Amino acid sequence: MAKFCVQCGNEIPEGNNVCTNCGTAVNGAPVAHAQPAQGGTTVVVNQTPAQVKKSNGMAIAGFVVSLVSTILCCGSLNMISLILSIIGVAKAKDYDGAGKGLAIAGIIISAIGIVVLLLLTIFGYAAAIIENASYNF
C-alpha cells in the first residue's frame, strides 16, 4: 500500500521514513536537516519531533505548599495545601496522570500536619486546664 506525505501529498517510496519531496517525517521518524558548518561543508543533524509534556500545576503547588507549611510555617498552611493537592489528584487524568504522585504526597503530608496540629492543640488545652485546676486545690 502506497504512503503519501501529509504535508505535500507526494507519494513516499516503500521503506522511506521521510518524504523525498519536502522532508516531512512519516509516523514520528527522525528528520534529517542539513546545517552548514564552518568551511562550507554541510552537516546532517538528526532530530526527532519534540513532544511537549503537560505538567499538573495544582499537584506541584499542593506538594510544595505542604512542604513549606510543615517545615517553615509550623503547619499553618496545611489546609490550603490539602485543597490544592486534592484538586491536583482530580486534574491528574487531564494531564495523563502527571503529578498524581506529588498530589498524593501533598495530601499525606498535609493530613499528617493537620492531625499533629489538632493533637497539639488538644493536649495544650488539656495541660492548661489541668494546671489551672491544680492551683484551685
N, C-alpha and C positions, 0 to 999 in steps of 0.2 A: 504494500500500500504506500503510495507516494505521500510525502510530507510537504507541507507548504509553509513558508515563513509567515508568521503573524504580523510582521512589520511591513514587508513589501509585497508579499504574495508570491514570491518566486519559489519554484519547486526546489526542494532540498534533496540532493542525492542521498541514496541509502547509505547509512553509516556515518554521515556527517552530523556533527552536533552544532554546527554554526552555519548560518545562511551564507552562501558564497557571494551573494549579491550585496547585502547590507551589513553582514557581520553580526546579526542578532542571534543570541544563544537559543537553542532549542531545548526545552524542558530543564532549564536551570543549569545547563552545561557551562563550563568556564568560557569566557570570551577573551580572545587574544586581541590586544590593542597594540599597535605599533607606536613606539615612542622614540623620537630622535635622541640619540646620545651624543656625547662630545666626539668630535672628529668626523661628523657626517654619517656615521653608521646608524642603522635602525635596530632597536632592541624590541623584541616581542615580550610583552608582560601579560601573564595570565591573571585574569580577575574573575571572581565569582560574583554574581549579583548579590548585593547586600540585602539582608533581611532585617528589618527594624523590629526589635523586641519591645513590646509594651511593658511598662512597669506599673505596678499597683501602688500608687502614691499613698492611699489610705493605710495599706498594710505597713508600709515603711514608716509612715508618720506614727501609727499606733505603737509600733515596736520601739522607735526612737524615744517617743514621749514617755513610754513606760520605763525605759532605762533611765532617762534623765530624771523623771519623777522619783524613782526609787533611790537613785544614787545621790542626787543633788537636792531634791525638794522634799525629802522625807515622806514621800507618798502623797503629797498634796494634789498632784495632777493625775492620780490613778484613775479617777472616773472618766476623765477626758480620754486618756489612753485606752481605756476599756471600750469606750464608744467607738473611737477611731479603728481599733483592732477588729471589732465586730463588723463594722462596715467593710473593712479590708477583706475579711473572710467572705462576706456576702458578694463582694465585687470580684473575687478571685476567678470565678467562672468566666467573667467578661475578659479576663486577661490570660486565658489558657492556664489557669492555676498558678500564675506567677504571684508570689508574695503570700501565698496561703500559709506557709510555714512561719514566716515572720509575723503574720497576723495572729496565728495561734500562740506563738511565743509571747506576743504582746498581751493577749488575753490572760495567759497563765501568770505572767509577771504582775499584771495589774490586779488580778483577782487575789493573788497571794499578798500583795501590798495592801489591798483593802481589808482583807481578813486580819492581817497583823495590826493595822491601824485601829480597827474596831476592838481587837483584843486589848491593845494598849490603853485605849480609851476606857474600856470597861474596868480593867484592873486598876487604872489610875483613879477612877471614881470610887471603886470599892476600897482602895487604900485610903483615900481621903475620908470616906465615911467611917472606916474603922478607926483611923487616927482621931477624928473628931469625937467619936463615941468614947474613946479611951480617956479623953480629957474630962468627960462628964462624970466619971466614976470617982 
